């Protein structure tokens, strides 16, 4: 059913539609957000709750000003 779904031409069309919908300025921010979400998901799946309890939470960085 999904054999030829992600061919290069299909990916180009999907990218072009995303470019039209989100615009050229928002597209890199969107990609960055998706990448960070996937990375957080992988980290969460790798760590067990017991391992997460062992790692200390450094808390907020006092050098960074919001």
KOLZADREN-351742 format. One record per residue (C-alpha): residue number from 1; residue in three letters; x, y, z. Coordinates in steps of 0.1 Angstrom, whole numbers. Each point is the difference from the previous one (the first is absolute). Example, Ala and Ser with C-alpha at 12.3 -4.5 7.8 and 13.67 -1.06 7.14 Angstrom:
2
<r><resi>1</resi><resn>ala</resn><X>123</X><Y>-45</Y><Z>78</Z></r>
<r><resi>2</resi><resn>ser</resn><X>14</X><Y>34</Y><Z>-7</Z></r>
//
This chain:
66
<r><resi>1</resi><resn>unk</resn><X>0</X><Y>0</Y><Z>0</Z></r>
<r><resi>2</resi><resn>unk</resn><X>28</X><Y>25</Y><Z>9</Z></r>
<r><resi>3</resi><resn>unk</resn><X>27</X><Y>-14</Y><Z>-23</Z></r>
<r><resi>4</resi><resn>unk</resn><X>7</X><Y>31</Y><Z>-21</Z></r>
<r><resi>5</resi><resn>unk</resn><X>-11</X><Y>26</Y><Z>25</Z></r>
<r><resi>6</resi><resn>unk</resn><X>33</X><Y>17</Y><Z>7</Z></r>
<r><resi>7</resi><resn>unk</resn><X>15</X><Y>4</Y><Z>-34</Z></r>
<r><resi>8</resi><resn>unk</resn><X>21</X><Y>31</Y><Z>-6</Z></r>
<r><resi>9</resi><resn>unk</resn><X>-27</X><Y>17</Y><Z>-21</Z></r>
<r><resi>10</resi><resn>unk</resn><X>-26</X><Y>-5</Y><Z>27</Z></r>
<r><resi>11</resi><resn>unk</resn><X>24</X><Y>14</Y><Z>26</Z></r>
<r><resi>12</resi><resn>unk</resn><X>5</X><Y>31</Y><Z>-22</Z></r>
<r><resi>13</resi><resn>unk</resn><X>-37</X><Y>6</Y><Z>-3</Z></r>
<r><resi>14</resi><resn>unk</resn><X>-5</X><Y>-4</Y><Z>38</Z></r>
<r><resi>15</resi><resn>unk</resn><X>29</X><Y>25</Y><Z>6</Z></r>
<r><resi>16</resi><resn>unk</resn><X>-14</X><Y>25</Y><Z>-24</Z></r>
<r><resi>17</resi><resn>unk</resn><X>-35</X><Y>-2</Y><Z>16</Z></r>
<r><resi>18</resi><resn>unk</resn><X>16</X><Y>5</Y><Z>35</Z></r>
<r><resi>19</resi><resn>unk</resn><X>19</X><Y>30</Y><Z>-14</Z></r>
<r><resi>20</resi><resn>unk</resn><X>-32</X><Y>15</Y><Z>-13</Z></r>
<r><resi>21</resi><resn>unk</resn><X>-19</X><Y>-6</Y><Z>33</Z></r>
<r><resi>22</resi><resn>unk</resn><X>27</X><Y>10</Y><Z>25</Z></r>
<r><resi>23</resi><resn>unk</resn><X>21</X><Y>24</Y><Z>-20</Z></r>
<r><resi>24</resi><resn>unk</resn><X>38</X><Y>1</Y><Z>-4</Z></r>
<r><resi>25</resi><resn>unk</resn><X>7</X><Y>16</Y><Z>34</Z></r>
<r><resi>26</resi><resn>unk</resn><X>-20</X><Y>-25</Y><Z>21</Z></r>
<r><resi>27</resi><resn>unk</resn><X>12</X><Y>-31</Y><Z>-17</Z></r>
<r><resi>28</resi><resn>unk</resn><X>34</X><Y>-2</Y><Z>17</Z></r>
<r><resi>29</resi><resn>unk</resn><X>-16</X><Y>6</Y><Z>34</Z></r>
<r><resi>30</resi><resn>unk</resn><X>-25</X><Y>-27</Y><Z>-7</Z></r>
<r><resi>31</resi><resn>unk</resn><X>27</X><Y>-25</Y><Z>-10</Z></r>
<r><resi>32</resi><resn>unk</resn><X>20</X><Y>9</Y><Z>31</Z></r>
<r><resi>33</resi><resn>unk</resn><X>-30</X><Y>-5</Y><Z>23</Z></r>
<r><resi>34</resi><resn>unk</resn><X>-8</X><Y>-34</Y><Z>-16</Z></r>
<r><resi>35</resi><resn>unk</resn><X>37</X><Y>-11</Y><Z>4</Z></r>
<r><resi>36</resi><resn>unk</resn><X>0</X><Y>10</Y><Z>36</Z></r>
<r><resi>37</resi><resn>unk</resn><X>-32</X><Y>-19</Y><Z>6</Z></r>
<r><resi>38</resi><resn>unk</resn><X>13</X><Y>-31</Y><Z>-16</Z></r>
<r><resi>39</resi><resn>unk</resn><X>32</X><Y>2</Y><Z>20</Z></r>
<r><resi>40</resi><resn>unk</resn><X>-19</X><Y>4</Y><Z>33</Z></r>
<r><resi>41</resi><resn>unk</resn><X>-22</X><Y>-29</Y><Z>-9</Z></r>
<r><resi>42</resi><resn>unk</resn><X>30</X><Y>-22</Y><Z>-7</Z></r>
<r><resi>43</resi><resn>unk</resn><X>16</X><Y>10</Y><Z>33</Z></r>
<r><resi>44</resi><resn>unk</resn><X>-32</X><Y>-7</Y><Z>18</Z></r>
<r><resi>45</resi><resn>unk</resn><X>-4</X><Y>-34</Y><Z>-15</Z></r>
<r><resi>46</resi><resn>unk</resn><X>37</X><Y>-9</Y><Z>7</Z></r>
<r><resi>47</resi><resn>unk</resn><X>-1</X><Y>10</Y><Z>37</Z></r>
<r><resi>48</resi><resn>unk</resn><X>-20</X><Y>-20</Y><Z>25</Z></r>
<r><resi>49</resi><resn>unk</resn><X>-17</X><Y>18</Y><Z>29</Z></r>
<r><resi>50</resi><resn>unk</resn><X>26</X><Y>-14</Y><Z>24</Z></r>
<r><resi>51</resi><resn>unk</resn><X>29</X><Y>14</Y><Z>-21</Z></r>
<r><resi>52</resi><resn>unk</resn><X>-18</X><Y>34</Y><Z>-2</Z></r>
<r><resi>53</resi><resn>unk</resn><X>-2</X><Y>1</Y><Z>38</Z></r>
<r><resi>54</resi><resn>unk</resn><X>37</X><Y>-6</Y><Z>3</Z></r>
<r><resi>55</resi><resn>unk</resn><X>10</X><Y>29</Y><Z>-23</Z></r>
<r><resi>56</resi><resn>unk</resn><X>1</X><Y>33</Y><Z>19</Z></r>
<r><resi>57</resi><resn>unk</resn><X>-21</X><Y>29</Y><Z>-13</Z></r>
<r><resi>58</resi><resn>unk</resn><X>24</X><Y>29</Y><Z>-4</Z></r>
<r><resi>59</resi><resn>unk</resn><X>-28</X><Y>26</Y><Z>4</Z></r>
<r><resi>60</resi><resn>unk</resn><X>-1</X><Y>33</Y><Z>-17</Z></r>
<r><resi>61</resi><resn>unk</resn><X>33</X><Y>16</Y><Z>-12</Z></r>
<r><resi>62</resi><resn>unk</resn><X>6</X><Y>32</Y><Z>20</Z></r>
<r><resi>63</resi><resn>unk</resn><X>22</X><Y>14</Y><Z>-28</Z></r>
<r><resi>64</resi><resn>unk</resn><X>-28</X><Y>-1</Y><Z>-26</Z></r>
<r><resi>65</resi><resn>unk</resn><X>-24</X><Y>30</Y><Z>1</Z></r>
<r><resi>66</resi><resn>unk</resn><X>-35</X><Y>-4</Y><Z>-14</Z></r>
//
